[in-house]
Amino acid sequence: MARIFITGSADGLGQMAAKSLANQDYEVVLHARNADRARRAKEKTPNAIGVVSGDLSVIDEIKKVADEANKLGPFDAVIHNAGVYQASNEEIFVVNVLATYLLTCLIEKPRRLIYLSSGMHQGGQVNLESLSKTHRVSYSDSKLYILILCKAVARKWPDVYSNAVDPGWVPTKMGGPGAPDDLQKGYETQAWLAVSNDKKAKVSGQYFYHQAIKSYNLSADNIALQEKFLGICEEITGVSFPE
C-alpha cells in the first residue's frame, strides 16, 4: 500500500485526510507542531504508522521534520497541508511558504506532491523584491506563492505528479463554524490525489477544487517568476531546489 506523509495532520483537514487514508489501510505518517500535539494526533489516528513533530515556523525545526520524515519514508505521496492564517505576516511566510519549499527540497522525492492552496490566492500579490527584503506576506499572497511552487515542481520534476488544491472555505478551526463549504469535500481531494489510479488524478501542474480542475491566477505559470521565486527561497534558506 502507498505510504503518505501529511504535514499539519494533528487537526483540521490534515487530520481528516489522514484518518480517511489510514482507514483504507494506507500507511500514513502524521506531523504535529510539538511532542504533545504529536501524541494527541496519534491517539486520534491510532492506525497511522508514525508521527513526526516539529515547529514549521522555525527553520531548524523544519529541517528536523524533513530528516525525521525521511527515516520513515520513502513516501509515495506527500500532502503539504500545514498552514497558518491568523498569524503575523512573517510567520505566514515561514510556515506557509518557506516550510513547504524546504520540505519539498529535503524530503526524498515522492511520486506525488499535493499542495494546499486556497481560493484566496486569486487576491494575492506577487512582489518578489519585497519578499526578498522583508519576508512578509499576506495569507492570500502565501497561497499564490504555494501555487507558483507547485507549478515549478511540476515543470522541473516531470516524473512527479505535482498539484495544488483549493479545499474551499470549510468549517474547521481555521475556517470558522460559519464556513459554507462541504467539510468532507474539503479533505477528499487531497486524499484522492495522493492515492487514486483515476486518470483524472494522475496529472501534474493542475489546480483542483472538489476533484475537478479549476481556473487559477495565471501568473503562477510564468517561468521567469517561478525561477526568481525559487532563487529567493534558496537565498533565504541556503537550500537549493534539487534539479
C-alpha positions as CSV (number, residue, x, y, z in Angstrom):
1,M,0.0,0.0,0.0
2,A,1.0,3.6,-0.6
3,R,2.8,5.5,2.2
4,I,1.8,9.1,2.7
5,F,3.2,11.9,4.8
6,I,0.8,14.7,5.7
7,T,2.0,17.9,7.3
8,G,-0.3,19.6,9.8
9,S,-2.2,16.5,10.5
10,A,-2.9,16.9,14.2
11,D,-6.3,18.5,13.5
12,G,-8.4,20.0,10.7
13,L,-8.3,18.9,7.1
14,G,-4.9,17.2,7.5
15,Q,-6.2,15.0,10.3
16,M,-9.4,14.2,8.3
17,A,-7.3,13.2,5.3
18,A,-5.0,11.2,7.5
19,K,-8.0,9.3,9.1
20,S,-9.6,8.7,5.7
21,L,-6.4,7.2,4.2
22,A,-5.4,5.2,7.3
23,N,-8.9,3.7,7.5
24,Q,-8.4,2.5,3.9
25,D,-5.2,0.7,5.1
26,Y,-2.8,3.2,3.5
27,E,0.4,3.8,5.5
28,V,0.1,7.3,6.9
29,V,2.7,9.3,8.7
30,L,1.4,12.2,10.7
31,H,3.0,15.6,11.6
32,A,2.3,17.8,14.5
33,R,3.9,21.1,15.9
34,N,5.3,19.6,19.1
35,A,5.5,16.3,21.0
36,D,2.3,16.9,23.0
37,R,0.3,17.5,19.8
38,A,2.0,14.5,18.2
39,R,0.8,12.3,21.0
40,R,-2.7,13.5,20.7
41,A,-2.6,13.2,16.9
42,K,-1.6,9.6,17.2
43,E,-4.4,9.0,19.7
44,K,-6.9,10.4,17.2
45,T,-5.5,8.3,14.3
46,P,-4.2,5.2,16.0
47,N,-3.7,3.3,12.8
48,A,-1.2,5.8,11.5
49,I,2.2,4.1,11.3
50,G,4.2,7.0,12.7
51,V,4.2,10.7,13.7
52,V,6.9,13.4,13.2
53,S,6.9,16.5,15.4
54,G,8.4,19.9,14.6
55,D,7.5,23.6,14.5
56,L,7.3,24.8,10.9
57,S,7.8,28.4,12.0
58,V,11.4,27.7,12.8
59,I,13.9,26.9,10.0
60,D,16.0,24.4,12.1
61,E,12.8,22.6,13.1
62,I,11.6,22.4,9.5
63,K,14.9,20.7,8.6
64,K,14.4,18.3,11.5
65,V,11.0,17.4,10.3
66,A,12.4,16.6,6.9
67,D,15.1,14.4,8.5
68,E,12.6,12.5,10.7
69,A,10.2,12.1,7.8
70,N,13.0,10.6,5.6
71,K,13.6,8.0,8.3
72,L,10.0,6.9,7.9
73,G,10.0,7.0,4.1
74,P,10.3,6.9,1.2
75,F,6.8,8.2,0.5
76,D,4.6,7.6,-2.4
77,A,2.9,10.9,-1.7
78,V,3.4,14.0,0.5
79,I,0.5,16.3,1.3
80,H,1.7,19.8,2.2
81,N,-1.3,20.6,4.3
82,A,0.2,22.7,7.2
83,G,-0.6,26.4,7.2
84,V,-1.5,29.3,9.4
85,Y,-4.0,32.1,8.9
86,Q,-4.3,34.3,12.0
87,A,-0.6,35.0,12.5
88,S,2.0,37.7,11.7
89,N,3.0,38.2,8.1
90,E,6.4,36.9,8.9
91,E,5.1,33.7,10.4
92,I,2.7,33.2,7.5
93,F,5.6,33.4,5.1
94,V,7.8,30.9,7.0
95,V,5.0,28.3,7.8
96,N,3.0,28.6,4.6
97,V,5.8,29.2,2.1
98,L,9.3,28.5,3.3
99,A,8.4,25.4,5.2
100,T,6.7,24.0,2.1
101,Y,9.7,24.9,-0.1
102,L,12.2,23.3,2.3
103,L,10.2,20.1,2.9
104,T,9.8,19.8,-0.9
105,C,13.6,20.1,-1.3
106,L,14.7,18.0,1.7
107,I,12.2,15.1,1.8
108,E,13.2,12.3,-0.6
109,K,11.2,12.9,-3.8
110,P,7.8,11.1,-3.8
111,R,5.7,10.0,-6.7
112,R,3.0,12.6,-5.9
113,L,3.0,16.0,-4.2
114,I,-0.1,17.8,-3.1
115,Y,0.0,21.4,-2.1
116,L,-2.8,23.1,-0.2
117,S,-3.5,26.5,-1.8
118,S,-6.8,28.5,-1.4
119,G,-9.3,30.3,-3.5
120,M,-7.9,33.4,-1.7
121,H,-4.8,33.1,-3.8
122,Q,-6.7,34.9,-6.5
123,G,-6.4,38.1,-4.3
124,G,-2.7,37.5,-3.7
125,Q,0.1,39.8,-5.0
126,V,3.5,38.8,-6.3
127,N,6.2,41.2,-5.1
128,L,9.4,39.3,-5.1
129,E,11.6,42.3,-4.4
130,S,9.7,43.0,-1.2
131,L,9.6,39.3,-0.4
132,S,13.4,39.1,-0.5
133,K,13.9,42.1,1.7
134,T,11.1,41.9,4.3
135,H,10.0,38.2,4.4
136,R,6.4,39.4,4.9
137,V,3.3,38.2,3.0
138,S,-0.4,38.1,3.5
139,Y,-2.3,34.8,3.7
140,S,-3.6,35.4,0.1
141,D,0.0,36.1,-1.1
142,S,1.3,32.9,0.6
143,K,-1.3,30.7,-1.2
144,L,-0.3,32.2,-4.5
145,Y,3.3,31.5,-3.8
146,I,2.3,27.9,-3.0
147,L,0.7,27.6,-6.4
148,I,3.9,29.1,-8.0
149,L,5.9,26.4,-6.2
150,C,3.6,23.7,-7.3
151,K,3.8,24.8,-10.9
152,A,7.6,25.0,-10.7
153,V,7.8,21.5,-9.3
154,A,5.6,20.1,-12.0
155,R,7.8,21.6,-14.6
156,K,11.2,20.6,-13.1
157,W,10.1,17.1,-11.9
158,P,8.2,15.5,-14.8
159,D,8.3,12.1,-13.1
160,V,6.2,13.5,-10.2
161,Y,2.5,14.4,-10.1
162,S,2.5,17.9,-8.5
163,N,-0.8,19.5,-8.0
164,A,-2.5,22.2,-5.9
165,V,-5.8,22.1,-4.1
166,D,-8.4,24.6,-3.0
167,P,-10.2,22.8,-0.2
168,G,-12.9,25.5,-0.1
169,W,-14.0,27.6,2.8
170,V,-14.8,24.8,5.2
171,P,-15.8,24.8,8.9
172,T,-12.5,23.9,10.5
173,K,-10.8,25.8,13.4
174,M,-9.2,27.9,10.7
175,G,-12.3,28.4,8.6
176,G,-14.7,29.1,11.5
177,P,-18.0,27.5,12.3
178,G,-19.9,29.6,9.7
179,A,-17.9,28.5,6.7
180,P,-20.3,27.5,3.9
181,D,-18.3,24.7,2.0
182,D,-18.6,20.9,2.5
183,L,-16.1,19.7,5.1
184,Q,-15.9,16.2,3.6
185,K,-15.2,17.5,0.1
186,G,-12.6,19.8,1.7
187,Y,-10.3,16.9,2.5
188,E,-11.3,14.3,-0.1
189,T,-9.5,15.9,-3.0
190,Q,-6.0,15.8,-1.4
191,A,-6.5,12.2,-0.3
192,W,-7.7,11.3,-3.8
193,L,-4.7,12.9,-5.5
194,A,-2.4,11.1,-3.1
195,V,-3.5,7.6,-4.0
196,S,-6.1,7.4,-6.8
197,N,-5.4,5.5,-10.0
198,D,-8.1,7.5,-11.7
199,K,-6.6,9.1,-14.8
200,K,-8.1,12.4,-13.7
201,A,-5.8,12.3,-10.6
202,K,-2.7,11.2,-12.5
203,V,-1.9,14.6,-13.9
204,S,0.5,17.4,-12.9
205,G,0.6,21.1,-12.6
206,Q,-3.1,21.4,-12.1
207,Y,-5.2,23.4,-9.6
208,F,-8.2,21.3,-8.1
209,Y,-11.4,22.1,-6.3
210,H,-13.6,19.2,-5.3
211,Q,-11.8,16.7,-7.6
212,A,-12.2,19.0,-10.6
213,I,-9.7,21.2,-12.3
214,K,-10.4,24.9,-11.6
215,S,-9.2,28.2,-13.0
216,Y,-6.5,30.0,-11.1
217,N,-4.2,33.0,-11.2
218,L,-2.3,32.6,-14.4
219,S,0.7,34.5,-13.1
220,A,1.7,31.1,-11.5
221,D,2.6,29.8,-15.0
222,N,5.2,32.5,-15.5
223,I,8.5,30.5,-15.7
224,A,10.7,33.5,-15.0
225,L,8.6,34.3,-12.0
226,Q,8.9,30.7,-10.8
227,E,12.7,30.7,-11.1
228,K,13.0,34.0,-9.3
229,F,10.8,32.8,-6.5
230,L,12.9,29.6,-6.1
231,G,16.0,31.7,-6.1
232,I,14.7,33.9,-3.3
233,C,13.8,30.8,-1.2
234,E,17.3,29.4,-1.8
235,E,18.8,32.8,-0.8
236,I,16.8,32.8,2.5
237,T,17.3,29.2,3.5
238,G,20.6,28.2,1.9
239,V,18.9,25.2,0.4
240,S,18.7,24.9,-3.4
241,F,15.9,23.2,-5.3
242,P,17.1,19.7,-6.4
243,E,17.2,19.6,-10.2
